[in-house]
Amino acid sequence: MRNNFVSLIDAFYAKMTRDLNISPGHIATYLALVNLWTLHSYSPTFIIKPEEIIAYAKLESFQELRDCLKYIEKAKYIKTYSTRIPTNGIGIKLISLYKIDKNSNQNNNRITK
């Protein structure tokens, strides 16, 4: 799994440098999700509580978290799922960016909000 972890981080930085609209909050949120993914034993999908992401990413509010998750999902960094019981948290799946990055090596698509 370590190779997947390193490949995911490398691909994230490669994609992030081409993304003109990404902010420090988005980056911190994504890296917090990657950290939580490692704590969940690299599970393909995992459930986390919003408070965990806010603490790891040092975000100010639930609204900031919602905005960050909305953007990084729209930009195809992650996929979010609602859980059957809302108090259980948010379902997260990290998209395999290293596969996407290889296919769009010269692609300079700009992501808009």
GUNU-847796 format. One line per 3 residues: number of its first residue (from 1); their letters; for each residue x, y, z of N, C-alpha, C. Coordinates in steps of 0.05 Angstrom, whole numbers. Each point is the difference from the previous one (the first is absolute). Layout:
<rs>
NUM = a = X Y Z X Y Z X Y Z; ...
</rs>
This chain:
<rs>
1 = mrn = 16 -24 0 -16 24 0 17 25 0; 24 -1 10 17 23 0 4 12 -28; 4 -18 -20 3 10 -27 -25 15 -9
4 = nfv = -24 -10 7 -24 14 -6 -1 28 13; 9 0 25 0 25 15 18 21 -13; 25 -9 -6 19 19 -12 -9 8 -28
7 = sli = -11 -19 -15 -10 7 -27 -23 19 1; -18 -3 20 -23 17 3 9 29 7; 19 2 18 10 26 8 15 14 -23
10 = daf = 17 -15 -15 14 11 -23 -20 10 -21; -21 -17 -6 -20 8 -19 -16 24 9; -5 1 26 -15 23 11 16 26 -5
13 = yak = 26 0 7 16 24 -4 2 7 -30; 2 -20 -17 1 5 -29 -26 13 -9; -23 -10 8 -26 11 -8 -5 27 13
16 = mtr = 8 3 25 -4 24 15 15 24 -13; 23 -5 -10 16 22 -12 -14 11 -26; -16 -17 -12 -15 9 -24 -27 13 6
19 = dln = -9 -4 25 -26 10 8 3 29 10; -10 18 -16 3 28 7 -18 10 22; -21 -15 7 -20 9 19 3 -13 28
22 = isp = 20 -18 3 3 -14 25 11 20 21; -10 -3 24 8 18 22 14 -16 22; 13 13 18 13 -14 22 -20 -17 16
25 = ghi = -24 10 3 -21 -16 14 -6 -26 -14; -1 1 -27 -5 -24 -15 23 -20 3; 24 10 -1 24 -17 2 1 -12 28
28 = aty = -5 16 20 1 -11 28 -22 -21 4; -24 5 -12 -21 -20 3 7 -26 -14; 11 2 -24 7 -25 -14 22 -15 15
31 = lal = 20 14 9 22 -14 15 -11 -11 26; -19 13 13 -12 -11 24 -15 -26 -7; -14 0 -22 -14 -24 -9 19 -23 -6
34 = vnl = 23 7 -12 20 -21 -6 11 -11 27; 4 17 19 10 -9 26 -21 -18 13; -25 8 -1 -22 -17 12 -3 -26 -15
37 = wtl = 5 0 -26 0 -24 -17 21 -20 10; 24 10 7 21 -18 10 -9 -11 28; -13 16 16 -9 -10 26 -23 -20 -2
40 = hsy = -14 0 -23 -21 -20 -5 11 -23 -17; 26 -6 2 13 -22 -13 -3 -1 -30; 1 24 -12 -1 2 -30 -25 -12 -12
43 = spt = -22 1 15 -25 -10 -10 -9 15 -25; -12 -13 -20 -9 14 -24 -20 23 6; -18 -5 18 -18 21 10 1 -1 31
46 = fii = -3 22 12 0 1 29 -18 22 10; -9 -2 24 -19 20 12 15 16 21; -3 26 -2 13 17 20 -21 21 10
49 = kpe = 5 9 23 -17 21 12 11 27 -9; -18 19 -6 9 27 -8 20 12 20; -4 -5 26 17 12 20 29 -10 -4
52 = eii = 4 -24 -9 27 -11 -4 14 16 -23; -14 4 -22 12 15 -22 6 28 8; -18 13 14 4 27 9 25 2 18
55 = aya = 3 -19 18 23 0 18 26 -5 -16; 1 -19 -17 24 -7 -15 8 22 -20; -20 12 -13 5 20 -21 2 28 12
58 = kle = -5 3 26 0 27 13 -19 19 -13; -24 -10 -6 -21 18 -12 -14 15 22; -14 21 -8 -13 17 20 -28 -8 6
61 = sfq = -15 -12 -19 -28 -5 4 -10 -23 -18; -24 -9 6 -13 -20 -16 -5 10 -28; -7 26 -3 -5 12 -26 26 -1 -17
64 = elr = 23 6 12 25 -1 -15 5 -29 -8; -5 -19 17 3 -28 -7 -18 -8 -23; -25 8 1 -19 -6 -21 9 11 -26
67 = dcl = 10 26 0 9 12 -25 25 -14 -11; 18 -8 18 24 -14 -9 -6 -27 -12; -18 -15 14 -7 -27 -10 -15 3 -27
70 = kyi = -17 20 -2 -15 4 -25 19 5 -23; 20 18 5 19 6 -22 18 -24 -7; 11 -13 20 19 -22 -7 -15 -24 -11
73 = eka = -26 -2 5 -16 -21 -14 -5 9 -29; -7 25 -4 -5 10 -27 25 -2 -17; 23 4 12 25 -1 -14 10 -28 -4
76 = kyi = -15 -20 10 6 -28 -3 25 -10 15; 3 11 24 21 -10 18 -12 -22 18; -25 3 7 -14 -19 17 -28 -5 -10
79 = kty = -13 -20 13 -29 -5 -4 -11 -2 28; -22 14 6 -13 -1 26 -26 -16 -2; -7 -13 21 -24 -16 2 -14 8 26
82 = str = -27 1 -1 -15 4 24 -3 -28 13; 0 0 26 -4 -25 15 -29 -3 7; -8 -24 6 -28 -5 7 -9 15 24
85 = ipt = 18 2 19 -6 15 25 19 25 0; -11 24 -5 16 24 -2 19 5 23; -7 -9 24 18 4 23 25 -17 -2
88 = ngi = 0 -20 -17 24 -18 -3 23 15 -14; -6 19 -17 21 15 -13 -4 1 -30; 23 5 -14 0 3 -29 16 -23 -12
91 = gik = -10 -13 -20 15 -20 -15 18 13 -20; 25 -9 -1 20 12 -17 14 -22 -17; 4 6 -25 17 -17 -17 20 18 -14
94 = lis = 26 -6 3 20 15 -13 3 -10 -29; -2 18 -19 2 -9 -28 29 -5 -7; 5 -21 -16 27 -7 -8 11 21 -19
97 = lyk = 13 20 11 10 22 -16 23 -8 -18; 16 -20 8 23 -7 -16 -8 -13 -26; -23 -13 -1 -10 -11 -25 -10 22 -18
100 = idk = -14 20 12 -10 22 -15 23 17 -10; 20 5 17 22 17 -8 16 -11 -23; 3 -27 -2 14 -12 -22 -15 5 -27
103 = nsn = -27 -2 2 -16 4 -24 -1 29 -9; 2 18 18 -2 29 -8 26 14 5; 22 -12 -9 26 11 5 4 29 -11
106 = qnn = -10 5 -24 3 26 -12 -25 17 2; -20 -10 14 -25 14 2 1 22 21; -6 24 -8 1 23 19 -27 11 5
109 = nri = -20 -18 4 -27 9 5 -1 17 26; -14 22 -2 -4 16 24 -26 -7 13; 0 -3 25 -23 -7 16 -13 26 10
112 = tk = -26 3 -5 -13 24 9 -18 -7 24; -6 20 16 -16 -4 24 -29 -2 -8
</rs>
